[in-house]
Amino acid sequence: MTSFRTGFSVVCLFVSSIAAAQTPKKTDQSIDSKVNALLAKMTLEEKIGQLNQYTSDRLATGPLSPNSSKYEDIRNGKVGSMLNVRGAKDTRMLQDMAMQSRLKIPLLFGLDVIHGYRVTFPIPLAEAASWDMNTVELSARVAGKEAAAAGQHWTFAPMVDISRDPRWGRVMEGAGEDTYLGSSIAAARVKGFQGKGLGNTDAVMACVKHFAAYGAAIAGRDYNTVDMSDRLLWEVYLPPFKAALDAGAATFMNSFNDLNGTPATGNAYLQRDILKGKWNFQGFVVSDWGSIREMIPHGFAKDGKDAARLALNAGSDMDMEGRCYIDNLAALVKEGKVSESLINDAVKRILRKKYEMGLFDDPYRFSDQKREDAVLNSAENKKAALEVAKKSIVLLKNESQLLPLNKNAGSIAVIGPLGKSSEDMKGFWSVTWDNDHLVSLYEGLDNKLKGIVKLSYAQGCDVTDTSKAGFAEAVNAARNADVVVMAVGEKFDMTGEAKSRANIHLPGVQEELIQAVKATGKPVVVLVMAGRPLIFNWTADHADAILYTWWLGSEAGNAIADVLFGDYNPAGKLPMSFPRAEGQIPVFYNHKNTGRPASSDHYEQYRSTYLDLPNSPRYSFGYGLSYTKFDMSDLKLDKSKVTQNDVIKVSFTLKNTGKSDGEEVVQLYLRDMVASVTRPVKELKDFQKVFLKAGESKTINFTITKEKLSFYDQKMNWIAEPGEFDLMIGNSSDHILLEQKFELVD
Ligand code: GLC
């Protein structure tokens, strides 16, 4: 392992030193000297106070325990940060309390601004389907602006956990199954939240979470154990965290899970060796809610004092709602079990961020009610939410070219339990939404059609209830319409934290409702509104058209209406594989070939397959259709052999051969055919989203660098091995249109 650590640290230290220089900071020397001067004045209790974070009583995002001394603690300098305090008024009030403390050290206010503050954006997994980094950054930028105007200094986002398991409810918060896409999105979100840099009053600190590998919880059950090889950790789960750090992320949050037997919050390998060591992270690590104290039920800490010792020594700087630090660290220092120098390091990391945010200059600079009123819910922000929502929609099926609908459609029946729901459009992790500004599907259609097309509505059934009492009315509505638009899926709180599900079929009797409506013979468009990949095989086989619209936020209905009527040509691509059955999970595109691959034709039944299902998912990573067609041709590589310090220039022609303008996401995959470690059958190594007018062609260029050929060898050194590679270009991981081999030579 030594060689691995040495090998990796060389790469990382070099890269992170560049990253550190790129992190927009005020002159470090001036801040560091202020931090050191303040630290010198602080008592041990005041230092420990900076490591302590409480939640507001008005919003609990975890198991709440009574805390009668909260406000007294703030006045006595025993609290460094508060979370879940919303609005300029309330943050100002609490900051006032902090200003009564001896040293007047300002509080940091943090909140889960995951996909929007007042204007709600599509859930992160939906935004990932846009494959559009400008769109992802725009969403975070607007969320950051609104949050900063509402008193927030810090958002607990982006969540960058890779996950291959749709049973895990928190897939809705991330960017799906792929490391390359997930790393690109992680960086875009950090840039969005932090804007032009900390200290600007429209920027909030990002918080990269959950460090680390939380998305690999066994059986997709939230908070469950994670056990994986170093190779899988470094190759799949860590890169998005490094990408976020390199983008300048101010803070990290650790995770509830244990990793290979050590809870993340007490994991010095993760937090000291990797994050603060090899990666040279200068910010601070906040625990997840109570994750320090939860090392007791993990069976890793004997009691709160033991948990405090383990966590502080392992590099957890701030204790979110665990009260282990505030209750025990002073005694631990006196007993010599925790060194004050480690506490000083944690305090300095936190104070440095408070200086960078300008809070010592003006503790109230983010708590301005006039600015809050001016910035929140602006027309500009809602326009941005509409743009992001449109780009998040994925067209899964349109066989009979039913879509886009014609505005002379005559009459449309909107059927299904989510057809008139506005509340569910906000999705999970909306903590400050405005219910009056969530546009339902029905409202969106009404806004667009304004009486041109007769609209009717029938709920048909509930999301989870098994009653079919509403079927007759729904079937009747379908019979009396020219086209049916069905809105099915999940309620906003069915996917999210602590929302793992063993059964991810369309809930309740919704698929039977679709069957009953389809039996009328009317053309049926099915919209699936959900926070995760769901299973709906009958619908996939029989619906005329299917759009996966996720939970699209404030402008959901308007965005869907734009797509339904072709005012926007959908271009989304799935960021996760959709299983045919729960039994396939984990199913993901970048799997290994095995010694008896399903594709082989000479092993008869002795192949890595199921007896009852194909290996392939129902819908693959990277899949999504358009109202137009794209062709790829004329693939050229400027060389067929490349040396270690050279690159290959790749070009091909993309043509819009259809009748409407549109965007295509061209995806470049590589396969290392033979290596000293088995390699996936393909890995996404680059992509571009390209707009072409009908009939237009464009030459697309990619560059193959050594980095794209590299992997961790047997000794976990990051290297590229000579040999043959297969280059594949397509518009989905399972739809490769161009392919050519090349060789890496010494
Ligand atoms: C929650 C989540 C975390 C969130 C924190 C504060 O339990 O795990 O993602 O940021 O607590 O709400």
Residues whose N, C-alpha, C, O or C-beta is under 5 A from the ligand:
A	BS01	GLC	T61 G62 D112 F156 D288 W289
